Amino acid sequence: MSEKDTPHGRSTNESTATNRRTMLRGTGAAIVGMTGVAASSSTASAVSTTEIEVLDVGGSVFGSGSTPSIPVGEEVFIFAHGWFGDTTVASQASDVATSMADVGYEADEYVAIEWDATTINFIGAENETEDVGETVAEMLEEFYDDGGGDVRLVGHSLGGRVVLETVNHIDDSYEVETVAPLGAAADGETVCGGGLGSGEWYDGIADNAADVRNYHSEDDSTVGAAYGGIGGAALGTDGSGCPDDTADTYTDVDVTDSVGSHMAFLGDDEVGSDLAEAAGVDVDDNGGIFD
């Protein structure tokens, strides 16, 4: 397992901005909590919750229990939830998978990553995403070693951090086919390279992912209130903020026209169609979403 450490040297002004962002996160975090608890789907889904295999990585993260295994298949969909999302992870995963299935996507296995995110300590949950990402990276290494095929790794909110931490921690001999943060709870600079130095996830994106698609919406006021700071970019609201300074494998996907809130990424038609297309589905022949 290789970790890529790319620390930033911070000036006094940068430290002030960091403290400001920490304060703002408290405001945004409360909103995430209120919306996240009510995220379950009440409608019938093309991909039902019973098709979602929920893998609990809480025990392995805290040092007890064994790490679960991702079921091996030629095409595997994996979803990671955000803050308070562990109680509704199967329905959240079902919503995203169904939005892809609506235009012809079909996986051999559907997996949801459940981690201990039900806590009033948002900063603690945010910090936990690195450990969760490292665990998922180990699980993916085992999956690929056992003959697993293509992976579509999707994460919502703090789950967006989980999937980016995963490609940051996975060994350089592996490459994840699609990595998709939805409304990622992170600063945009984390995926930037050059300038003052690489963002913390830049190397993992560049080296260990074939295609990273960051879905963001200007109407995601939850992430926008918590990240980016004064003059900065929030990854889930604005995108990277450095379009000329990201890895070749990275793309910002603006879904403002269809996603009107933080939770609306889940099950959104435009997000699902674009993800399916990234997975090789000919979307024009399966619904005509794109011209």
N, C-alpha and C positions, 0 to 999 in steps of 0.2 A: 504494500500500500504506500503510495507516495503522496505527500502533502505538499502543496505549493504555497509557500508563505511569501506574500508580496506586501510587506508593511510600508506604510506611507510615513514620510516625515511630515509633521504638521506644524504650521506656523501658529502664532498666537491667534490670528484671525480665524484660522481653520479650527482651532480648539474651541473658540467661542461659538462658531457655527455648529460644531459637533454637540456642544452643550444645549444649544437652541433646538437642534433636531431631537435630542433626547427628551426635552420638555414637550415638544410638539407631539412626540410619539404617544405620550400619555393621553392626550386628547383624542387622537385617532384611534388608539387602542380600545377606548371605551366604546366607540361606535362599532368597531369590528366585533367586539364581544356581543353587543346587542343583536347585530344582524346575523352573526355566525350561528348562534344557537337555533335560529329559525330557518336554517338553510335546507331542511329536508324537502324532497319533492312529494307533492300530494297527487300527482297524476301518474297514470300508467306509462311505463317507459319501454321503448324498443329493446333496450338493454336493462333487464330488471335487476333489482338489488340482489336477488338470489344468484345471479351470474357473477357477481363481484366477490372475489375471494379477499377477505380482509386479513391482512398480515399485521399483527401487533408487534411493533418494534420497541415498545416501552420498556419491557424487561431487559432486552439486550442493551439498550442505551444506558440504563442505570446499573448495569453490571450483573444482573441476575437473569436466569433463564437462558435459553438458546436462541440464536438468531434464526428467524424463519426463512424458508426458501421460496423463491419466486418460481411458480410452476413453469416448466419448460414448454415452449411452443414456438412456432415459426413467426408469429406476430403476436406481441404482447402489449397490452395497454396497462399503464401503471399510473395511479393518481395519488398525490399527497395533499392532505388537507391543511388548513391554516388554524388560527387561534380558535379554540372551542369547537373545532370541526371534527374531533374524534367521535363525538356522539352521533354525527350524521354523515360519516365519511362514505358509507356505501351508497347513499342516495345522491351525494354530491358527485361521486365517481360515475354513477349511473346517468346523471344529467349530462355530463360532458361526453361520455361514451355514446349516448343516444343522439346528441347533436352531430356526432361524426357518423353514426350508423344511418342517419336520415339521408345522407348523400352517398351511401354505399360502403362505408368502412366496416370491416368485420375483423375482430381479433380472435385468435385461438384461446387466449386467456385474458381475463379482466381482473386486475389486482388493485386494491386500495391499501395504502400504507397508513396505518393508524399509529399515532404517537401521542405522548402525554401533553396535550395542549389545553386542557381545561384547568386554567389557573388564572387568578386575577393579576398575577405577575407577568405582564406582557413582555418586559425586557428579559425576564428569565426564559420565557417561551421562545423569544427571538434567539437568545443565545443557544438554546437547546437544538435549534435547527442544524447547527454544524455537526453535532453528534449524530443526529438522525440521518443527515446526508452521508456521513461516513459509514454508518451501518448499511444504508441502502446501496452504497458503492460496493461494499463487501458482498452483499446479496447479488448484485448484478455481475460481479466477477465470477461468482459461483454459477450463476445462470449461464453466462457465456461459456464457461469452461465445460458445462454439462451439455453443450450443443444448442443452446438457445439462439433464437433468430433475432428479428428486429424488435426494438423496444420504442414505444411512444411514452415518454416520461413527462407527465403533466402535473403541475403543482399550483394551487390557488393560495394567494396571500402569503402567509408565512410558509406555506407549502412551496411557493415559488423560490424561496430561499433554500428549502430542502433540496429541490432538484438541481439548483445551481451549485450547492455544496456537494452534491453527489458527483457531478462531473469534475469538481475541483479535487475530490479525494480519490476517485477511481484511478487505478494504475494506468500509466501512459500507454500500455499495450492494448487497452480497450477503447472503444469508441461507441458512444450511445447515439442511436440513429436520429431520434427527435427528442429535443428537450424544450418544454413549453411552459414558462411561467405565465400565470394568468393573474393580473392585478398584483404583481409581486410587491411584497412589503419590504422595500429596500430603496436605497439611494441610487440614482442613475449612474453615479461615478463608479460603482462597484464593477461594472462591465467594461469600463473604458481602459484603453492602453495609452502608452506614450505620455507626453506631458510631464507631470510630476512623478510618474511611475505607474505601473499597471494597477488597475483596480483589482480587488481581492479575487474576483472570479474570472478575470480576463484569460489567464493561462489555461484554466480548466476548460473554458469555452473554446479556446483556440485549438487545444491539443486533444480533447477527449469527447468532443461532440461533433457529429456530422452536420447537424442543423439545429440551431437554437432560435426559437421564435418567441419573442417577448410581446405578449398581448397587453396593450395598455389602452386606457380610456381617460380622456380629459374630464369625464363626468364621475370618475372614481374619487370623490372628495375624501373618502376615508384614508386612502393611502396618501393623497395629496396633502392632507392636514398633518400627517405623521412623518413624512419623509421629504427630502429635497432641501429643506432649509430655505433661507433667503437667497433667491437667485439660482438655486440648484434644481435638479430634476428628480422627481420621484419615479422610480422604475415602472410602477404599475399605472401611473397617471400620465407621465410625459414621455416615457421611454428612456433611453440611455442619456439623452442630452448631449451626446458626442457622436453624431452619425458618421463622422469621418474618422473616428478613432476607436472603432470596435473591431473585433476579430472577423475574419472573412466568413466564418460560420454563423455569425450573429445577424439577426434581422429584427428590427422593431416593427410590430404590426399594430397600427392604429385602428382600433375598433370603436372609436367614440360614437360613430353613427348608429351603432346597434347596442352598445353596452352603456346603460344609464346609471349604474351604481356598482358598488364593490362586489356584491353577490351576483350581479347580472351576468358576469362572465360564465357562470355555470349554466350550461345548457343553451348558450347563445348560438344562433344559427350561423352567424358569420365566423365566429371562433371555430365552431365544429367543422364547417366547410373547409376553412383554411388548414386546419389540422389534418383533416382527411386527405386533402390534396398533398400536403407535405408527406403523408404516408403512402402516396402513390395512387390514390383514387382519382380517376378521371371525373372531376366534379361536374363538368359540362354534360357528361352523359348520365349523371346521377342526380339530376335536379336542376341543372342549369343555373347554379348560383352565380357563377362568374361568366362574364362575356369573353 
